Amino acid sequence: EENGTGTVTVKAEGEAKTEDDDKDDKAAQSLLNKLIRNNLVNTNNQVEVLQRDPNSPLYSVKSFEELRLKPQLLQGVYNMGFNRPSKIQENALPMLLAEPPQNLIAQSQSGTGKTAAFVLAMLSRVDPANKWPQCLCVSPTYELALQTGKVIETMGKSYPEVKLIYGIRGNKLDRGTQLQEQIVIGTPGTVLDWCLKFKFIDPKKIRVFVLDEADVMIATQGHQDQSIRIQRMLPKNCQMLLFSATFEESVWNFAKRIVPDPNIIKLKREEETLDTIKQYYVNCNSKEEKFHALCNIYGAITIAQAMIFCHTRRTAGWLAGELSREGHQVALLSGEMQVEQRAAVIERFRDGKEKVLVTTNVCARGIDVEQVSVVINFDLPVDKDGNPDNETYLHRIGRTGRFGKRGLAINMVDSKSSMNIMNRIQEHFKKKIEKLDTDDLDEIE
Ligand code: ADP
C-alpha cells in the first residue's frame, strides 16, 4: 500500500507468501499460459542436445512426414494445423519415437511444443488392440491434466480406437474395475492410488511414462514422492519422459530420479534485452499527477496497445476506472479473478477489443503478450523487501522490443523512494532512462 509519505511498503499482493501460494501461483501461471496460447513461441535460439550415447548419430527432422507416423496420426498432426516440427520437436520427436525407446528430459519455456511432442509419442506407442493402460501421464493439477487431455483428444481424433481416461480426484470408479483405456492422464495422488490401492492400472504394462511440468510439480508438497513411487512400479524398459519449463538445481535432481539414462534437450529462452527499447521516466508527486501525465502522453502520441502495471489491486482498479472515464477502452486484470477470467481478459486484449490493459505486478508475471508496443510502469516493480525487481522490469519491458520491433517504456516516479528505485534499475542495466517532459512530448515519437 502507498502510505502518506509516498513510500511503498509492500503489503497487498505477493507478500508473506507461503509455499502453497507459490504452488498455486506456478500452476495458475502455467494454466493461464496454456489457455491464452494459440501458437508457438517464436525463438531463434539453438537447441542444445546431450545424448546418452554421445557416439550415436543425432537425428533431427524437418517435416512430420519423415517420421513415418501411422496415417491416423499424421492426420492428427494436420488436424492440429501443424505444418512443420517446432525447434524442440525437430530433435525430440526422433528420440521420442526411436526403437528401442529412449528416455528423455526436455526443458524449454512454455509454448515451444513440448506437449504436442509427447502426446504424439504416447499415441504412436499405443497398441489399440490391447485394452489396458499403456501410457501414463502425470500433471501437477486437475486443470493442467484437462488441458493436456484436450491435446490428446484433438491429436487422436482420427484414431478413435485409442481411448483416454482422466485419473483425477472426483473421477470415482467401482472397485475391481479394470481400465480398458490405453492412456491415463492424471494427477500424481490419484494415479498412484489407481495403481497401488485400487489396482485399476497394472503398472507393469505401462510402456510410456510422462511427467509433465516438473518445475510446477516439485513446488507441490507430496507430488515429488508420489511421482517417484509411481515411477518405481514401472517396468525397466518403460520409456520415461520428463518435461519442464525451467531447470533449477531442484528440478534437475528430481528429473534424474524419474528418468534414468536420459537424453537431454534444452532450448534456451530468447534473451531479453533493453537494446531496442526507448526508456523514459516522468516525474510526478502523486498518483493523480501520474494519471494526468498518462493522459497527456495518450493525447500526444498514438499508442496502439499498452500495458500498465500497478503495485496494488486498489491502484489498478482506481486507474482503470479513471481511464475509462476518460473514454479509453480498458481491460483490468486483477488478483481476485479466476484463471479462466484472466485468460478471457487477456484474449480480448490480444484481439484488440481493448487498447489498454491495466494489471497488478503479481497478476501479469510470466504472461507473454507480444504485440504490446508501450509498457507503462505506473508503479515500478519491487520485490517483497522493497528492492528493485530488475528481472521483472526486464521481462516486462524487454518483450516490447522483440523481433525487430522498437519498444517504448515509461516509468512513473512519484516520490524520493521511487526515484531511488528507478536510479538503481538504471544502474543495474547500465542504460539511460531519459526524463520525459509531459508538457512537451514531441521527442518520443
Ligand atoms: P508447450 O508444451 O511447450 O507449452 P505446446 O505443445 O502446448 O507447448 O505448444 C504450444 C502451442 O503451439 C500450442 O497451441 C500448440 O498447438 C502449438 N504447436 C505445437 N507444435 C506445433 C507445430 N509443430 N506447429 C505449429 N503449432 C504448434
Residues whose N, C-alpha, C, O or C-beta is under 5 A from the ligand:
A	BS01	ADP	R37 N38 N39 L40 G81 F82 N83 R84 P85 S86 Q109 S110 G111 T112 G113 K114 T115 A116
